[in-house]
């Protein structure tokens, strides 16, 4: 019998089609798998150890999935719990599960897979030559590792299989690769390894492999030769183009995908439309290799304050880059004179919203905006210093003239106060892999029962 994996959405917390989920349950899946994480919004979630998605949205969707799991009578797995997948967000997700089990009257066995890494473990692995940098990767040392706020290792299929082997109704996993939670059961049941990893990659983001990316729910069927993918939203279709294109998503190579223990090669894959909605894929290859897991780490880079003004005067809009450059030079001198801060003690950056705020100096398109937003980003080693710089530059961002012989201009602050204290600022500080002797060496499992009979 083939293995059916129901994927309700690309990430827990961004909603899905409930009617499509019901169709998925009716299709009798062998497992329900959903990703709970993302690095799309940068390093803050990992640095702070908090979820990007709201607790209310997460609980609401998890409730529906727990009900679906009970109806289907199959395991429910969430990967990279709480966006970043550190131990604390696994426990955050476990707390939500406990609440819902009580509310729904469910008695459940729950396995928690923990992915957080103590700096001492990574430091020893570095000393033993078991850490390999990817490209690009920052230099690391025991001191650098010790300063990181959180470090995680990305679990693969083997760690998820270990959690499923406990007989758990629900697996709450820490940081995992996006594909691991989908590939784990097909691989454990002996389905085609290349198909298991390829199908997991195609289905990781739910309906992004379909013609209706917002629809959410897809069903993947794995067998000994390949896999089939089908959208469960009525107005969605899978086509050879929509399915094959997903190998390009968040992947530097459209044919190769690296995972713990090897890599997927889809250079010879064949995509066939079975009908107007379903696509069958064969010819994928799994190539075994060293067992390594990717490491992610975040470190505190300082504290940030932002300030926003809007320029509408046609002369200033036309010469806004010149104005911003001159303002920056002037403010640097003022910060030096009044606060005694040299340029290496803080950073101040102006981004021109409506002109080059996304690409900065790489922007090659030109237009004639009616207004330009001036977003000032201040970073310093303490929140107090960043806030003080924001207050110091405030009147100049509102009034600084383009030339010396003109009246003082007044721009617009869209809110008051114009500056916002954004708190700690994190940056990614690891892009490395760590070699393991066995898959569970850097991970741990905790199994418990929740709810009421």
Secondary structure, 3 states (H helix, E strand, C coil): CCEEEEECCCCCCCCCCHHHHHHHHHCCCCEEEEEEECCCCCCHHHHHCCCCCCHHHHHHHHHHHHHHHHHHCCEEEEEEEEECCCHHHHHHHHHHHHHHHHHHCCEEEEEEEECECCHHHHHHHHHCCCEEECCCCCCCCHHHHHCEEEEEECECHHHHHHHHCCCCCEEEECCECCCHHHHHHHHHCCCCHHHHHHHHHHHCCHHHHCCCCCCCCEEEEECCCEEEEEECCCCCCCCHHHHHHHHHCCCCCCCEEEECCEEEECCCCEEEECCCCEEEEECCEEEECCCEEEEEEEEEEEEEEEEEEEECCHHHHHCHHHHHHHHHHHHHHHHHHHHCCCHHHEEEEEEEECCCCCCHHHCCCCCCCCCEEEEEEEEECCHHHHHHHHHHHHHHHHHCCCCCCCCCCCCECCCCCCEEEEEEEEEECCCEEEECCCHHHHCEEEEEEEECC
